[in-house]
């Protein structure tokens, strides 16, 4: 039996992760610490953990906001397992966990816990977070990220202890990741010093990496992503490689199962919306037409301000319900874009013109940034996209000052269109849901189909849509549309490869 220790880290938002402890370690905000704690209240070098046989000592490194054990600020104290340690006025709470397990027990428990992911009903984002934490704990590494194949390219979906600059933080790994994904061959280096080719590379020397694990996520021979893990220290008790590869495979199965389940749910919602629209929406609109007629007649037959007030309330409700009905019909109907050549400079200006009075009334600057740019799209359908995005941006600016910028530019892959505001931003937990039908955030009134319809129209044009938002800093929605004129001018050989993902027929 072996005495094993883990560090349970809980941040001020309630998020928890565990880190294996096998030797002394430094905790702090700077990237060179053994365990990185990113909260701004944490000092660059905040805490030192020292192991003496099976006992642990903890030392505060003369920090600004302090470390507290049993309610008292500490210098250096003996840390009893199970007793929480509070850092920087509650920025983090640390708990030392102790257990006695054999290697076989640990491997079996890790496989059972990972297999349980396939039985749980969790959304994809939560599953990716859980998978990342589990792989870090089992491998005893410090940092890592998980990428999935999306729209023909690897996209980072979750990361730990790497900060915002992923490419700068792990320069080598990005080329390694691509190679692992393309070949399916894992990288398994428990001590970089033993690999002369890697140990001589500048990026490895700069980052002081000691351990690198990079494995593909594979389902029935099909690669869906890759997981990367590294550490600045050699792993003294490395995981059994076959066991760890089996755990990674289980994670891949759980991820793909959840992703397919969510796609199936979206298809069911679309089918349900179609059924509803075909059975009742047209009759519903006829009833609204009758209500509008009577409200108009009522308003025309009197000068009584109370009656006029109530008549207008009826008309406002009719307009809102009519918009909901139209959104349902538009969302349920699949159509091929009726493309025309459009100059974005004139097209965008015409869309913003009727929205300008509202922006002026709010004290918001509404402007465009772009020059003459010809693109082939469906003007009627795409007008709805831009109107919806700009209206959402203005809604996010209510009671604030700032600007909403609608910009466009020609890029290598096509035409990029952006709507950026300096409003309240969208909480991270809601960002993954903004394209869901009937989900609405930040609006007292709304159909909940606006952004779902936007994505549908963009998909119909063979494009992609991406949202970047930070609370208190604003939101930017970026659209990338294929430049069909440029693609049609290429030879068949030139129009394959990386352009294939831009072909509307592939969506």
C-alpha positions, 0 to 999 in steps of 0.5 A: 500500500502506498500513501498518496496525496492530492490537492483539492482546489476550489475557487471563489466561483465553486469550481473544483479540481484535484492535483496529485501531490508527490513532491514539494511544489510552489503555487502562484499566479506566474506561469513558472509555478508548479501549480498555477492559480490565475486569480488576480488576488494571488501573488506571483509566488504565493505558497510553498508546499514541502513534503517530509516523508508523509507529512506536509508543511505549508508556507506563505511566501510573504504575500499581499493578501495572505494565507489562512489556516484554521482562521489564522494568517500563517507563516509556515505550519504543518498541514493536516489532511482534510483541514482547509487552507484559505488563500487571499480572502477566499480566492481559493480554498485548498484541502489536502487529501490522503489515501492508501491505494495500490496501483491496481486499485487506482487504475481500476477506480480511474476506469470506473470513474471515466466509464461513468461519464458515459452513463451521466446526462451532462451537456458537452461543455460540462463533459469536456471540463470533467474529462480534462480534470480527470485526465490531469489527475490520472496522469499527474500532469499540471497543464493541458488542453483538449481539442475537437475537430470542428468544421475541418479544423482542430478547435480548443474546447477546454484548457487548464493552467495555460492562460489566454495565449495558448500558442505562446504558452505551448509553442511546440505542442501545437505542431505536435498536436497536429502531427498526433491528430493526422498520424494517430501516433501518440507522444508519450514522454515522461522525461524530456531529458531522455529525448535528445531531439526534444530537449534541444528545442528552444521552445522546450528549453524556454518552457522548462517542460519535463513531461509531454503526453499527447494522444488522439481521441479515436472512435472506431478508427475515426479521429475526433480530436486530441488531448495534450498534457504537460508538466514542468517536472518529471512524473515520479509515479507515471500512469500505466500507459495501456490503462491511460490510453484506455481511459482516453478512449473512454473519454472519446466515446463519452464525448462523441456520444454526448455530441451526437445526442445534442445534435439529435436533440437539435434535429428533434427540435427542428422537426417539432418546430416544423410540425407546429408551424405547418399545423397551427402557425398559419391559422394563428396568423389569420387570427392575428390579422382579424385582431389587428383589423378590429384594433385599427377600427376601434382606434379610428372610431374614437378620440378617447385617449384611454381607448386609444391607449388600450388599442395601441397595446393590442396592436403592439402585442399583435406585432410581437406575436406576428414576429414570433409566428414569422420566426417559427416559419422561417426557422422551420423552412429549409431554403436555398439562398437566392444569391445576388451580387451585393456591394457590402458598403451600400448594403450595410449602410441601407440596413443601418439607416432605419436603426440609427434613430434608436442608437441616437436616442440611446446615445450610442455611436452606430458606425460601419467600418469597411470599404466597397466589397462585392459578395454573392448572397441572398439580400432579403435573407441576409438583411435579417441576419444583420438586423438581428445582430445589430439589434441585439448589440443595441439591446446590450447597450441599454443604459450604457455609453459606447459604440456598436461597430459593423465591419467587414473585410476580405480575408484569405478564406472569404469575407469576414463580417463582424458586429461588435458592441461594448455592452454588458457581455454574455455570461460564459454559462449562457454563451453555449446556448445562444444559438438554441431555439427558443433560448433568449438572454438579456431581453424581456421580450423576444421570440428566442429564435433570432440567433437560431435563425441567424445561424441557419441563414449563415449555414445556408450560405455555406458560412460559419458564425462565432461569438466572443464575449466577456462580461462587462467588456462587450460582445463580438459576433463574427461571420465568415462567408465563402467568397464564391467568386474567388472559388469559381475562378480557381482551377479544380485542383486549387479549389480542393483541400482547405477550400473544401470546407467553404463549399456550400454543398458540404453543409 
